Amino acid sequence: MEIIAFSTEWPPRSWYAEANHEPVAGWRPPRFGALLNAEYLLDFESAFEGAERAPTDLAWLDMAGQWFKKSREKYDALGNDPSLFAQAIERGWLTKRKDAYWFAPVPRPGKLICIGLNYRDHAAESNMAIPERPVMFSKFATAVIAPGEAVVLPASSKQVDYEAELAVIIGRRAKSVSAKRALEYVLGYTAFNDVSARDFQFADGQWQRGKSCDTFAPMGPTIVTADVIPNPHKLSIKLRLNGQTMQDSNTDNLIFGIPQLISFLSETITLEPGDVIATGTPAGVGFARKPPVFLKDGDKMEVEIEGLGILNSPVVAPVEAVGSSA
């Protein structure tokens, strides 16, 4: 199953636009659904027939909750019996894909956890020692943007870089989970780009600001559920910049695999449905190249992960703030 967050309101409004007070009348928060075929998607909320509504948007991603379970049942029924489509259309359960604007598949994760230096070749190109335990940092949720939305270069940074990553979406509340059972808590996977302002990152002495600038967390296009990806540790991962391949690796090169990461994190941090774990980037990042390569206005990035599709992100220059003075 491929899960998306979407809106049928037009024009759509991204979280970045909301944060910058761009006026769009009639906008509603994203809805969750699943792609059915080339024409339709299943709208989870419209298809839910229970009287009780989901308490939060992320409840639709909770594999232990009734909202996800019933949505999955509807999805499976439609997949097994195409004759049910007419009834689903009549009841308003389906939305045409062409009428849906896609947001990031988790538009506002409760936690956006990242793992640094988790590929041996990337640690080497960064002149860093191979870590003995996972190196954890976070990005603020306000950095998340949808597939196709633009990464906006901060006016005060001249060294913005790309990082292709496999992201894990948590689907059950996880606390003190063993590595052996960790994959039971995974809803699915998506592509992620850990965009980073290297001058901020290296000057600050810690990574938060350089990793969390607005628009620095492109994600998507969908959450591909774990049942579709039998081995997340055997996936090709690439990043192309203006058509040129800059990163080309495989998730079998991860130092700490997904079960180890979930076990390590959940030992001290409660993981919840909709939390995102970005598992690290392979070699080929811009700052380590000779000469270095940094993003500029007009660039186009593509993160491609086997089985998960392509995450497209254009790059644009900063827009001068309203009311700013010279």
Secondary structure, 3 states (H helix, E strand, C coil): CEEEEEECCCCCCCHHHHHCCCCCCCCCCCEEEEECCCCEEEEHHHHCCCCCCCCCHHHHHCCCCHHHHHHHHHHHHHHHCHHHHHHHHHCCCEEEHHHCEECCCCCCCCCEEEEECCEHHHHHHCCCCCCCCCEEEECCHHHEECCCCCEECCCCCCCEECCEEEEEEECCCECCCCHHHHHHHEEEEEEEECCEEHHHHHHHCCCHHHHCCCCCEEEEEEEEEHHHCCCCCCCEEEEEECCEEEEEEEHHHECCCHHHHHHHHHCCCCECCCCEEECCCCCCCHHHCCCCCCCCCCCEEEEEECCCEEEEEEEECCCCCCCCCC
